[in-house]
Amino acid sequence: MNTIRFSHFYNKLPRDYQYSRLLQVIPIRLSDLSAEFRHYDTAYLDGGEERQYPLPASGNYMILLLQSGSGHGKLWTTIRAQFDTDDTNELPVKLVYYQSLVGKIFECKVVV
C-alpha cells in the first residue's frame, strides 16, 4: 500500500485520516499560498503550544487533496515538494508519482 508520512500530528488531520483516498494533485508555488492556508496546513501542537512546520517562502510544491475514511470522510490537504531534496533530475518526480496514483488509497502515518 502507498504511504504518506507525517512528522507531527497536524491539527488538520481528520478523525479517519489513516486511510485516505487521493482525489487530486495540484501543482503550486509556495509564494502563491495565503498565510491562512499555510497556517492551516502546517499547524500542530507541541506540549500544548501551537507550532508550524517550517516551509520555505517559495518553491515548486503541490497540494495533495485527500478524503479520509478510505474516500468516505472529510476532505483534507497536505503540501508536498515536487522534487526530492537530493534529486538532480529536472523532472518533478514526486509530482508525477502522485499524479499516477490519483484515486488510490494511501496509508497516512504520523512518524515521530
C-alpha positions in Angstrom: 0.0 0.0 0.0 1.2 3.5 -0.8 2.1 5.6 2.3 2.3 9.3 3.2 4.4 10.0 6.3 3.9 13.0 8.6 6.5 14.3 11.1 3.8 15.6 13.5 0.2 15.0 14.4 -1.1 18.1 12.5 -4.3 19.9 13.6 -5.7 19.4 10.1 -5.8 15.6 10.3 -9.4 14.4 10.4 -10.6 11.5 12.6 -10.2 8.8 9.9 -7.1 10.1 8.2 -5.1 6.8 8.5 -6.6 5.6 5.2 -7.3 8.4 2.8 -8.1 8.4 -1.0 -6.0 10.8 -3.1 -8.5 12.9 -5.1 -6.3 15.5 -6.8 -2.7 16.7 -7.1 -2.5 20.5 -7.6 0.9 21.9 -8.6 1.5 25.2 -6.8 4.2 27.8 -6.0 4.6 28.3 -2.3 4.8 32.1 -2.9 1.2 32.0 -4.2 -0.3 30.5 -1.0 -2.1 32.6 1.5 -0.7 32.9 5.1 -4.0 31.4 6.3 -3.7 28.3 4.1 0.0 27.8 5.1 -1.1 28.1 8.8 -3.9 25.5 8.3 -1.7 23.0 6.6 1.4 23.3 8.9 -0.1 23.8 12.4 0.5 21.2 15.1 0.5 21.1 18.9 3.8 20.6 20.8 3.3 20.3 24.5 0.1 22.3 24.3 1.7 25.1 22.3 0.8 25.6 18.6 3.7 25.5 16.2 4.0 25.5 12.4 6.1 23.2 10.3 8.6 25.5 8.5 8.1 25.9 4.8 10.4 27.9 2.5 9.0 31.2 1.2 9.0 30.0 -2.4 9.5 26.9 -4.5 7.6 24.4 -6.6 5.3 22.3 -4.4 2.0 20.5 -4.7 -1.2 20.2 -2.7 -2.5 16.7 -2.3 -6.3 16.7 -1.8 -7.3 13.7 0.2 -10.5 12.2 1.5 -10.3 10.4 4.9 -12.1 7.2 5.7 -10.9 5.5 2.6 -12.7 8.0 0.5 -15.9 8.4 2.6 -14.9 11.1 5.1 -13.7 14.6 5.3 -11.5 16.4 2.8 -8.1 17.5 3.9 -4.8 18.5 2.3 -1.1 18.3 2.6 1.6 20.3 1.0 4.5 18.4 -0.5 7.6 19.2 -2.5 7.5 18.3 -6.2 11.2 17.2 -6.1 13.2 15.0 -3.8 15.7 17.1 -1.8 18.7 15.2 -3.3 17.2 14.9 -6.8 19.2 16.3 -9.6 16.6 15.3 -12.2 14.8 18.2 -13.8 11.5 16.3 -13.8 9.3 16.8 -10.8 9.5 13.1 -9.8 7.2 13.3 -6.8 4.5 15.3 -8.8 4.5 12.6 -11.5 4.4 9.8 -8.9 1.4 11.2 -7.0 -0.5 12.1 -10.2 -0.2 8.5 -11.3 -1.9 7.4 -8.0 -5.0 9.6 -8.1 -7.9 7.5 -6.9 -5.8 5.2 -4.8 -6.0 4.7 -1.0 -2.9 5.8 1.0 -2.0 4.8 4.5 -1.2 8.0 6.3 1.2 7.6 9.2 2.5 10.0 11.8 6.1 9.1 12.4 7.7 11.0 15.3 
